[in-house]
Every structure is written in structure tokens, then in C-alpha cells.
């Protein structure tokens, strides 16, 4: 039996909201990689629509983080500011 190689992955440009959101949560320790991906999606959705607060978006993600939620929010805010996002 033969298998095909995986499809190539196209990275988002560094200035895109997707890349900004995913890199801002890259330092959040989570129980599983999918928890980090889910958290990044909620941060991206918050950046795109600006509904509610960042704290609400982090809580709504349901991600299982190994640090307190308030600490995670501070890390994400710092990451967003470093990338030029106005909060």
C-alpha cells in the first residue's frame, strides 16, 4: 500500500490577524495542543469582531491551561501589544 505525502501548508503572512492571534497564545502552556489552537481561534475571533472583552474570549474558549486565566490574559495582551495591536 502506498501513501501520499501530506499537502503543503501555506503560512499566513506575519501581519495577518490569524498569525497575530496564534503567535500571541504560543507561550500559554496547555494540557493538549488542541487547547492552544482553540484558544488562538477565540483570540482571533475577538480581534476580528471585538465583541466583549479579551478575558471573556479566553474564558469562552474552554481551553485547559496550566496557568491561571488572569495570567494567560496578561501574556496574550503583552503578545498582542508587541505585535502592534491596540487593545
N, CA and C atoms as an extended XYZ file, in Angstrom:
261
Properties=species:S:1:pos:R:3:atomname:S:1:resname:S:1:resid:I:1 pbc="F F F"
N         0.844       -1.173        0.000 N   UNK     1
C         0.000        0.000        0.000 CA  UNK     1
C         0.895        1.243        0.000 C   UNK     1
N         0.536        2.219       -0.790 N   UNK     2
C         1.304        3.457       -0.840 CA  UNK     2
C         0.525        4.573       -0.160 C   UNK     2
N         1.248        5.505        0.336 N   UNK     3
C         0.615        6.675        0.935 CA  UNK     3
C         1.124        7.914        0.219 C   UNK     3
N         0.271        8.884        0.171 N   UNK     4
C         0.643       10.149       -0.458 CA  UNK     4
C         1.288       11.053        0.582 C   UNK     4
N         2.185       11.909        0.149 N   UNK     5
C         2.762       12.865        1.104 CA  UNK     5
C         1.693       13.883        1.515 C   UNK     5
N         1.846       14.478        2.702 N   UNK     6
C         0.859       15.455        3.139 CA  UNK     6
C         0.863       16.688        2.239 C   UNK     6
N        -0.253       17.346        2.205 N   UNK     7
C        -0.355       18.584        1.437 CA  UNK     7
C         0.541       19.651        2.052 C   UNK     7
N         1.097       20.521        1.229 N   UNK     8
C         1.928       21.593        1.789 CA  UNK     8
C         1.068       22.581        2.581 C   UNK     8
N         1.677       23.172        3.574 N   UNK     9
C         0.979       24.133        4.422 CA  UNK     9
C         1.375       25.532        3.995 C   UNK     9
N         0.389       26.364        3.732 N   UNK    10
C         0.643       27.767        3.393 CA  UNK    10
C         0.510       28.589        4.666 C   UNK    10
N         1.590       29.214        5.077 N   UNK    11
C         1.585       30.047        6.272 CA  UNK    11
C         0.874       31.364        5.986 C   UNK    11
N         0.208       31.900        7.023 N   UNK    12
C        -0.391       33.220        6.903 CA  UNK    12
C         0.713       34.268        6.940 C   UNK    12
N         0.521       35.408        6.296 N   UNK    13
C         1.514       36.487        6.392 CA  UNK    13
C         1.653       36.946        7.847 C   UNK    13
N         2.812       37.446        8.207 N   UNK    14
C         3.095       37.837        9.597 CA  UNK    14
C         2.145       38.914       10.113 C   UNK    14
N         1.625       39.751        9.230 N   UNK    15
C         0.752       40.847        9.676 CA  UNK    15
C        -0.729       40.477        9.685 C   UNK    15
N        -1.071       39.249        9.341 N   UNK    16
C        -2.484       38.844        9.323 CA  UNK    16
C        -2.994       38.611       10.743 C   UNK    16
N        -4.289       38.804       10.940 N   UNK    17
C        -4.892       38.599       12.253 CA  UNK    17
C        -4.712       37.162       12.733 C   UNK    17
N        -4.775       36.223       11.815 N   UNK    18
C        -4.622       34.821       12.195 CA  UNK    18
C        -3.250       34.562       12.807 C   UNK    18
N        -2.206       35.050       12.138 N   UNK    19
C        -0.838       34.845       12.612 CA  UNK    19
C        -0.614       35.572       13.937 C   UNK    19
N        -1.164       36.770       14.068 N   UNK    20
C        -1.032       37.541       15.299 CA  UNK    20
C        -1.693       36.799       16.452 C   UNK    20
N        -2.897       36.295       16.242 N   UNK    21
C        -3.625       35.588       17.301 CA  UNK    21
C        -2.898       34.313       17.711 C   UNK    21
N        -2.491       33.516       16.743 N   UNK    22
C        -1.852       32.243       17.062 CA  UNK    22
C        -0.487       32.440       17.714 C   UNK    22
N         0.267       33.460       17.316 N   UNK    23
C         1.566       33.680       17.948 CA  UNK    23
C         1.411       34.286       19.342 C   UNK    23
N         0.312       35.009       19.600 N   UNK    24
C         0.114       35.600       20.931 CA  UNK    24
C        -0.193       34.551       21.987 C   UNK    24
N        -0.705       33.398       21.597 N   UNK    25
C        -1.004       32.337       22.566 CA  UNK    25
C         0.048       31.232       22.560 C   UNK    25
N         1.094       31.389       21.773 N   UNK    26
C         2.083       30.321       21.631 CA  UNK    26
C         2.850       30.043       22.924 C   UNK    26
N         2.858       30.977       23.863 N   UNK    27
C         3.581       30.778       25.117 CA  UNK    27
C         2.664       30.351       26.269 C   UNK    27
N         1.407       30.085       25.978 N   UNK    28
C         0.460       29.645       27.006 CA  UNK    28
C         0.571       28.123       27.133 C   UNK    28
N         0.964       27.617       28.300 N   UNK    29
C         1.035       26.162       28.460 CA  UNK    29
C        -0.367       25.564       28.619 C   UNK    29
N        -0.669       24.601       27.785 N   UNK    30
C        -1.976       23.946       27.835 CA  UNK    30
C        -1.783       22.446       27.978 C   UNK    30
N        -2.867       21.765       28.350 N   UNK    31
C        -2.781       20.322       28.532 CA  UNK    31
C        -2.549       19.594       27.220 C   UNK    31
N        -3.164       20.061       26.158 N   UNK    32
C        -3.014       19.446       24.841 CA  UNK    32
C        -2.843       20.536       23.792 C   UNK    32
N        -2.177       20.229       22.677 N   UNK    33
C        -2.010       21.236       21.619 CA  UNK    33
C        -3.348       21.776       21.100 C   UNK    33
N        -4.375       20.951       21.080 N   UNK    34
C        -5.674       21.405       20.597 CA  UNK    34
C        -6.250       22.508       21.484 C   UNK    34
N        -5.934       22.477       22.783 N   UNK    35
C        -6.394       23.548       23.675 CA  UNK    35
C        -5.788       24.889       23.270 C   UNK    35
N        -4.522       24.869       22.870 N   UNK    36
C        -3.865       26.102       22.427 CA  UNK    36
C        -4.460       26.587       21.103 C   UNK    36
N        -4.766       25.659       20.225 N   UNK    37
C        -5.375       26.014       18.944 CA  UNK    37
C        -6.757       26.626       19.165 C   UNK    37
N        -7.531       26.031       20.063 N   UNK    38
C        -8.870       26.554       20.364 CA  UNK    38
C        -8.770       27.949       20.974 C   UNK    38
N        -7.824       28.141       21.882 N   UNK    39
C        -7.625       29.455       22.495 CA  UNK    39
C        -7.255       30.490       21.435 C   UNK    39
N        -6.369       30.120       20.527 N   UNK    40
C        -5.966       31.040       19.458 CA  UNK    40
C        -7.146       31.409       18.575 C   UNK    40
N        -8.026       30.440       18.304 N   UNK    41
C        -9.205       30.735       17.492 CA  UNK    41
C       -10.085       31.774       18.182 C   UNK    41
N       -10.281       31.630       19.475 N   UNK    42
C       -11.125       32.585       20.198 CA  UNK    42
C       -10.482       33.965       20.261 C   UNK    42
N        -9.154       34.019       20.379 N   UNK    43
C        -8.457       35.307       20.355 CA  UNK    43
C        -8.600       35.932       18.966 C   UNK    43
N        -8.448       35.124       17.918 N   UNK    44
C        -8.618       35.630       16.549 CA  UNK    44
C       -10.043       36.166       16.360 C   UNK    44
N       -11.044       35.437       16.834 N   UNK    45
C       -12.429       35.879       16.706 CA  UNK    45
C       -12.643       37.187       17.453 C   UNK    45
N       -12.025       37.322       18.618 N   UNK    46
C       -12.144       38.563       19.382 CA  UNK    46
C       -11.480       39.713       18.633 C   UNK    46
N       -10.305       39.464       18.064 N   UNK    47
C        -9.620       40.518       17.305 CA  UNK    47
C       -10.441       40.952       16.097 C   UNK    47
N       -11.083       40.007       15.461 N   UNK    48
C       -11.844       40.284       14.247 CA  UNK    48
C       -13.133       41.050       14.542 C   UNK    48
N       -13.859       40.633       15.578 N   UNK    49
C       -15.185       41.206       15.837 CA  UNK    49
C       -15.241       42.182       17.003 C   UNK    49
N       -14.276       42.103       17.915 N   UNK    50
C       -14.221       42.975       19.104 CA  UNK    50
C       -15.521       42.957       19.900 C   UNK    50
N       -16.082       41.767       20.069 N   UNK    51
C       -17.276       41.617       20.922 CA  UNK    51
C       -16.828       41.184       22.301 C   UNK    51
N       -17.297       41.867       23.326 N   UNK    52
C       -16.920       41.522       24.686 CA  UNK    52
C       -15.482       41.924       24.974 C   UNK    52
N       -14.896       41.230       25.943 N   UNK    53
C       -13.521       41.526       26.337 CA  UNK    53
C       -12.628       40.338       26.000 C   UNK    53
N       -11.333       40.582       26.048 N   UNK    54
C       -10.383       39.509       25.825 CA  UNK    54
C       -10.527       38.447       26.919 C   UNK    54
N       -10.785       38.887       28.146 N   UNK    55
C       -10.977       37.948       29.250 CA  UNK    55
C       -12.153       37.012       28.969 C   UNK    55
N       -13.236       37.566       28.433 N   UNK    56
C       -14.402       36.744       28.099 CA  UNK    56
C       -14.074       35.763       26.981 C   UNK    56
N       -13.282       36.184       26.007 N   UNK    57
C       -12.907       35.294       24.910 CA  UNK    57
C       -12.062       34.135       25.418 C   UNK    57
N       -11.121       34.421       26.321 N   UNK    58
C       -10.272       33.370       26.880 CA  UNK    58
C       -11.118       32.390       27.682 C   UNK    58
N       -12.046       32.909       28.475 N   UNK    59
C       -12.917       32.030       29.269 CA  UNK    59
C       -13.820       31.197       28.371 C   UNK    59
N       -14.345       31.803       27.318 N   UNK    60
C       -15.265       31.090       26.418 CA  UNK    60
C       -14.573       29.981       25.639 C   UNK    60
N       -13.269       30.082       25.478 N   UNK    61
C       -12.549       29.068       24.706 CA  UNK    61
C       -12.600       27.702       25.380 C   UNK    61
N       -12.687       27.689       26.692 N   UNK    62
C       -12.719       26.418       27.407 CA  UNK    62
C       -11.394       25.680       27.364 C   UNK    62
N       -10.331       26.361       27.020 N   UNK    63
C        -9.009       25.736       26.937 CA  UNK    63
C        -8.520       25.365       28.331 C   UNK    63
N        -7.912       24.204       28.418 N   UNK    64
C        -7.373       23.728       29.690 CA  UNK    64
C        -5.933       24.194       29.806 C   UNK    64
N        -5.766       25.317       30.514 N   UNK    65
C        -4.447       25.932       30.651 CA  UNK    65
C        -3.800       25.491       31.950 C   UNK    65
N        -2.478       25.463       31.956 N   UNK    66
C        -1.725       25.066       33.138 CA  UNK    66
C        -1.381       26.257       34.015 C   UNK    66
N        -1.866       27.432       33.661 N   UNK    67
C        -1.661       28.646       34.435 CA  UNK    67
C        -3.026       29.279       34.673 C   UNK    67
N        -3.136       30.168       35.672 N   UNK    68
C        -4.426       30.835       35.906 CA  UNK    68
C        -4.857       31.671       34.702 C   UNK    68
N        -6.153       31.826       34.558 N   UNK    69
C        -6.710       32.554       33.414 CA  UNK    69
C        -6.212       33.997       33.371 C   UNK    69
N        -6.123       34.665       34.523 N   UNK    70
C        -5.667       36.062       34.543 CA  UNK    70
C        -4.235       36.182       34.034 C   UNK    70
N        -3.397       35.228       34.379 N   UNK    71
C        -2.015       35.244       33.905 CA  UNK    71
C        -1.955       35.015       32.395 C   UNK    71
N        -2.799       34.128       31.898 N   UNK    72
C        -2.855       33.870       30.460 CA  UNK    72
C        -3.299       35.119       29.707 C   UNK    72
N        -4.274       35.822       30.237 N   UNK    73
C        -4.753       37.048       29.589 CA  UNK    73
C        -3.633       38.078       29.514 C   UNK    73
N        -2.852       38.211       30.589 N   UNK    74
C        -1.736       39.170       30.580 CA  UNK    74
C        -0.699       38.790       29.533 C   UNK    74
N        -0.392       37.491       29.414 N   UNK    75
C         0.582       37.036       28.417 CA  UNK    75
C         0.074       37.329       27.004 C   UNK    75
N        -1.204       37.066       26.784 N   UNK    76
C        -1.789       37.316       25.459 CA  UNK    76
C        -1.791       38.809       25.153 C   UNK    76
N        -2.192       39.628       26.134 N   UNK    77
C        -2.187       41.081       25.924 CA  UNK    77
C        -0.791       41.582       25.581 C   UNK    77
N         0.213       41.095       26.308 N   UNK    78
C         1.598       41.508       26.027 CA  UNK    78
C         2.009       41.090       24.623 C   UNK    78
N         1.652       39.874       24.232 N   UNK    79
C         1.973       39.398       22.887 CA  UNK    79
C         1.300       40.222       21.805 C   UNK    79
N         0.064       40.610       22.047 N   UNK    80
C        -0.663       41.429       21.072 CA  UNK    80
C        -0.045       42.823       20.970 C   UNK    80
N         0.312       43.403       22.106 N   UNK    81
C         0.922       44.740       22.089 CA  UNK    81
C         2.262       44.728       21.360 C   UNK    81
N         3.064       43.680       21.581 N   UNK    82
C         4.363       43.576       20.899 CA  UNK    82
C         4.196       43.512       19.388 C   UNK    82
N         3.058       43.018       18.944 N   UNK    83
C         2.805       42.918       17.512 CA  UNK    83
C         2.050       44.131       16.962 C   UNK    83
N         1.854       45.140       17.798 N   UNK    84
C         1.267       46.388       17.333 CA  UNK    84
C        -0.246       46.465       17.391 C   UNK    84
N        -0.889       45.545       18.101 N   UNK    85
C        -2.351       45.563       18.219 CA  UNK    85
C        -2.733       46.521       19.330 C   UNK    85
N        -3.673       47.408       19.040 N   UNK    86
C        -4.175       48.337       20.039 CA  UNK    86
C        -5.326       47.679       20.766 C   UNK    86
N        -5.234       47.612       22.084 N   UNK    87
C        -6.275       46.961       22.895 CA  UNK    87
C        -7.285       47.930       23.411 C   UNK    87
